Amino acid sequence: MWFLGIDTSNYTTSAALYDGETLRQEKLPLPVREGELGLRQSDAVFLHVKQLPGLLEQLLPHAGGKLGGVGVSIRPRDVEGSYMPCFLSGELAARSVAAGLGVPCRTFSHQAGHIAAVLLGSGSLELLNRHFLAVHLSGGTTECLLVRPGQEHPFHIELLAHTLDLAAGQVIDRVGKLLGLAFPAGLALEKLAAQALGSIRPKAVMKDANCCLSGLENQCRTLLEQGEVPAVVARFCQESVGKTVLQMAQKALELHPGLPFVFGGGVMSNSAIRERLQAHLPDVRFAPPSLSADNAAGMALLAYLSGQGGETLC
């Protein structure tokens, strides 16, 4: 039996099917005008409404008309007051599909979906019943988390550390704009950084376990104004983000030694940052880039697990 997952984040429309063994996924980025650093929520809602029907038309025939349930993200995080209008688009589609087929529609947070996608993509589903540490690193979130099995939600999440200003993805996109890269800038910045030769001295600004990233944008701007080549600026940005995330993770491990670490979110598609973390942390789990960035695989997995266990996780 297939389970459908839908996620309508601020920059990607995605849908996925999962049956306990096979994952099928379709997704499309939301178009952003050249030179801009994002979308208004009203524009994101409109674009999801345009894109989601086509994705479902491509995906649902693979289910052969047999769905056991639907899972959808309806909020960014499982905390009071967490809300973004763009998730209404996915909720509308998910509840309509579920009502039409007479199957359960289960609702989750976007962050829970990211964590579930990493567990699925890294072959670490055994962690669903254990404590573990997680980092969610994206354009809107930079958080270090302690994750336990949940009751009301799939995961009970305790915030250990976070950014005090910009998210990691935000600073990468802002530096990307300085360098003339299209939004989102992550992949292009990584490719540009790989062209830089010689050693780099990255910087991390920490306040206890929390981090500050806004200064990194200013440092990169200063380097450019001083005549530094774009590749070196890109690598300085990339390595500084990597060093910052590593220090957050190391502080979390001091409090919770021995726990495995999972890393998710679009920024964790960056291979150089992943290599830094693998070199300095004992037990790290990553998903493939397609399951690190925004995706609906986590929603499909959580819907599948809810259906198998007969529980309503919402």
N, C-alpha and C positions, 0 to 999 in steps of 0.2 A: 504494500500500500504506500502510495506517495503522499508526502506532506509538502504543502506550498509555503514558501516564505516570501515576504515582501518587505522591502526597506526603501523609504524615500527620504534620504538624508539631504542635506543642503546642496550637495553637488553631484549626487549619483542616484539614478533610478535603477533599482535592481529587483529581480525576482529569481527564486531558486526552487528546485524540487529535490527532495531527499527521501530515500526509502530505507535507510539503515545501512546501505552499502554504496549506492551510486548517488552522486551529486550532479545535477544539471543546473546551469546558471546562465541568466541573460542579464546584462546591465548596460546602461548608457550614461555617460557623464552629462550633466546639465551644461549647455553652452553658456559661456561667459564672454561678454564683449571684450575685444582686444583693449588692453591697457587698464582694465578694471580688476579689482581684487576680490570679487565675490558677487553675490546676487542678493537682492531684496527678497524677503520671505514671500511676498506676493508673487514675484516672478518665479521663484522656485516652485511654488504650488502650481502655478499655471503650466510650467514646463513638465512637471511630473504627470499632470493630467493629460498632457499631449503624448508623453512617451510611454507611460505604463501600459495602456491597452495593447500596443504593438508588441511589447515584451511578453505579455501574457499570451498573446496569440501565437508567438513563436514557441513558448515554453509548454503551455498546458497540453497540447496534443501528445506530448511524451508520457503524460500520466494516463492516457487511454480512458479518460473519463472517470478514473478511480482516485479520489482524494480522501485521505483519512482525516484531514484537518488543515487549517491555515494558521500561520503565525505571522505577526506583523509588529513592527516597531511603531510605538505611538508617542514616545517621549525620548529625550536625549539620555537621561540617567534615571535611576530608581531613587530619586529623592524628591521631597515635597517641592512643588512649584516648578519642576523641570518641564519645559514646554517649548515646542517650536511648531509653527503652523505647517511647515512642509510635511510633517508626518501625517497630517490629516488626509493627504492624497492617498497614501498607502492604506490607511485605515478604511477609507471609503471603499477602495477596491477589494480589500481582504474581507470585509464584512459582507459585501455584495456577493462575492464568490462563495463564501461559506453559507450564506443564507440560501443562495440558489441551489446549492448541492446538499443542503441539510447536514453540514458537518460543523464541528466546533471551530470557532475563531478565537485564537489565544493571543493576548497582547503582551509585548515585552518592551524593554528599553533598547535603544540603539547601542548603548554600551554593553548590555548583556549579550547582544548579538555579536559584537566585536569579540568578546571573550569566548563565546561559544565557537565562533568561526576559527579562532586560533587553536582551540582544543581539537576541533575536527581536522583542520589542515595540518597540524603537527602530529597527528596520531596520538593525542594525549587525552582521550575521553575518560581514562581512568581518574583524571583529576576532578571530574564532576562530583565525586564523593569524598574529596579531600580538601584540605586547606592549601592554598597556593598564593603566590604574589603575582600581580599583574601590573603592566604599564599600558595605559591607553594614550597613544600619541597621535594626534591628528590636527586638523586645522582649527578645531574648536576646543580641543581637550588636551591637557597634558597633566596626567594624574598617575600616581603610584598607589596601588590598592592592595588590601588584604582581602582575599575572596574565600568564602566558606559556602557550603551547600545551604541553599535558602529554603524558606517555607512559603512566604507570601510571593516571593520572586524566585527565579531560578537560582540566583546567587545572592548571598548576603555580602554586601560590599562595604568595607570600611576604608575611608580615605586616609591614607598615610602621609601623602605629600602631593603638592600640585604647583603649577606656575602661579606666581603672584602678579603677572601681567599678561604678556602675549603667550599664546599656545605655540608649540614647536612648529606646527604647520603654518601658522600665521607668519612667523618670522622668516621661514624658508620662502614663502610666497612673496613677502615684502622685499627680501633680498633679491629674489628672482626678478621682480619688477625693476629694481635698480640695475640689474644686469641685462635688461631687455628681454627676459624670458616670458613666455606665455603662461597664463594662469590655467591650472595649478602648476607650480614650477618645480615640484619635487623631482621628477624623472630627468628633466632637462638640467637642473642644477647638479644632480648626481653625475650625469655624463660630462658636464663642464668641469666639475671638480676633479674628475679622473685625469684631466689633461694637465693638472698642476704638478710641477716637479719640485723636488726638495722637501725639506721638513717644514711642518706647520706647528705653531704653538697655539693650540686652541685655548679658549677661556671658558670657565663656568662660573657663574655668579650664584651662590647658594645662600640662603637664609635658613639655618637649621637644615631640615630635610627638603624645604621648598626651594624653588628656583626662580630666577628672574631672567627673562630672555629679551626684553625690550632693548637693553643696551647693546645686544648683538647686532641689531639692525643699524644702530648708530656707528658701531665699530666698522661694519662693512662699508657704510657710506664714506667714512673717513679714509679707509684704505683705497677706495676708488678715487676719491678726490686727491689723494697723494700719488696717484699714478699707478697703483698696483693693477696687474692684469686681471681680467674677470675670472679666469680659472682659479687663481690663487684666492680671490675673494670668495668664490663659491666653495672651495675646499675649506677655508677658514670657517665659514658658516656651518657647513656640514659637520666638521669635526668638533666644533664648539657645541652644537646640539648633541652630538654623540657623547661628548665628555659630560655634559650636564645630565643626560639621562642615566649614564653610568653612575654618577655620584648619587643621584636619587635612589637608584636601585641598591647600591652598596649600603646606604643608610637604612633602607628597609630591611636588608638582610641582617644588619646588626641587631635589629629589634626582633627579627623572626628568622633566626639561623636555620639552615637546612631545608627551607621550603623551595620548591621549584619556582621559576619565574616564567611567565608567558608575556609576550610583547605583541600588541596589536595596534591597529590604527594605520592610516595611510602612510605616516612617516616611517613606519617600520618596514616599508617596502624597500628602503634604502639599504643596499648591500654593505656599504662601508660602515654605517652605524651598527648594523647587525654583527659585522665582524668584530668591531670594538667590544660589544657586549659579550660575545662568545669567548673572546680572549680573556676577559676579566671576571666572568661570573661562572659559578660551577655547574648550574643546571638551568639552561635557558631553552625555551620552546618558541619557535616562530612558525607562522603559516606561510605558504607561498604568497607572493605579492598580491595575487588576485583575491586572496582571502584575508590579507592584511588591510587593504584599502576597504572602503565602504562596500558592503555586499549583503545579499539576502541569505547567504548560506547559514549563518547563525540563526536566523529566524526559522528556516526550514528544519534545522536540527532541533531547536527548542520545541517546535510544534510536534516533531516526531517523538521526542522524549516524553512530552506531555501526553500524547496519544497512547504511547506504549505503557505508561504508568497509570493511566486513567486519572491523572491529576489535571486540575485547571491552574496553570501558572499565569496569573494575570494581575 
